Amino acid sequence: MKAFERVWDWTESRISPYGAVIAMAASVIPIPFAGYSLGALWGSVLYHVRIDIHPAVAYIIALAAIAIASRRLVRRVHAQVGASWSLFLLSCSVVGAFYGVIRFVDIVTITTGVS
């Protein structure tokens, strides 16, 4: 129970629960007059990279975006507005990765070489 309490205290010191909910909801709520969320738009870009260039390049771009957003979130100490922005970027990156890059067939392709 101590480990969970430490993680919860660390998380609350970085960002408020309301800010976290707003940041994550903003990444999946459709933009008016566009019909898509920012996470879905990022996923569409990653999907086109996957189809037009190579799936490995799309994975690298998606993981780099997640790593950069995670680092920004961890490095924020007292600026909760900056932490909300970083969490928004992280949630957009994760939604985009699941929407545009990750396919269940990739596990079979990676392990066997057969697509």
N, C-alpha and C positions, 0 to 999 in steps of 0.2 A: 504494500500500500504506500510505502514511503516513496518509491520510484514514481508512481503515478502522481502523487502530490507534488513532487519536484517538477515533473513535466508540466503539470497544470499551472503551477506558479510561474514557471518560465514562460509559458504561453500567454498567460494573463498579463505578464509584465511587458510583453511585446505588443499585444493587440487586445482590444476589448472584444468580448463575445459578440456584441452588436456589430462592431466593425467587421468582424470575421464573416458574419452572416451576410452583411451587405456586400462585402467584397466578392464572396463566392456566388451570391445571387446575381450580381452584376455581370459575371462572366457567362451566365447561361440564359439570362433573360434576353429575348430578341430585341434588337434595336428597332425603334419605330421607323416605318417606311422602308426598312431593309428586309425584315423578316427573319434575320439570322442573328445569333448572338456573336459576340467577339470570339468566344471559344470555338464556335463552329466555323467562323471565318478563318481563324488560324488553322483549324483542322483541314479546311479546304485547301489552304496554301500547302500544307504538309502533304495532303493527298496528291496534289498535282506534282509535287517534288517526287513523291513515291512512284507515280505512274510515268512521268516524263524523264526523270533522271535515273534514280535507283532507290530501292527500298532502304538500303543501308544509309544513304545520304539523308533520307527523311528521318530515320531513327537518330542519326547523329545530331541533326538540327533540333529535333524535338527534345532530346536529352540535354543538349546544350542550353536550350531555353528554360527547361525545368531546373537545371543546375544554377543558372544565373539568377533566376527568380528566387530559388531557395537560399542562395547566398545572400541576396539582398534582404530577405526576410530575417535571416539569422543575424546579420550584422547590424540591424536596426536595434538600438538600445532604448531610447526614450521617445523617439518620434513616432507616435501612434498613427499619424496620418500617413507617414512614409511606409509604415508597416502595413497599413490597409492597402496602399497602392501595390506593395510587394506581394501581398497575399492575392490581390486581384490578378497580378501578372502570373503568379504561380498557378492559380486555378484556371486561368485561360490557357496556360501551357499544358496543363494536365488534361483538360477537356479536349483541347486540340490534338494532343497525342493520341487519346483514345478514339477520337472521331476520325482522324485522318491517317494515322500511321499504323496503329496496332491492329493486326489481323490474327485470328486464331490459327490460320494455316501457316503462319510464319514459324511456329514452333516445330511443325513437321518439316518445313523446308530447312530450318537451321540444323536439326538433328540428323536428317536423312539426305538432304541435298536434292530431294524430289519435290517439285512444286505441284 
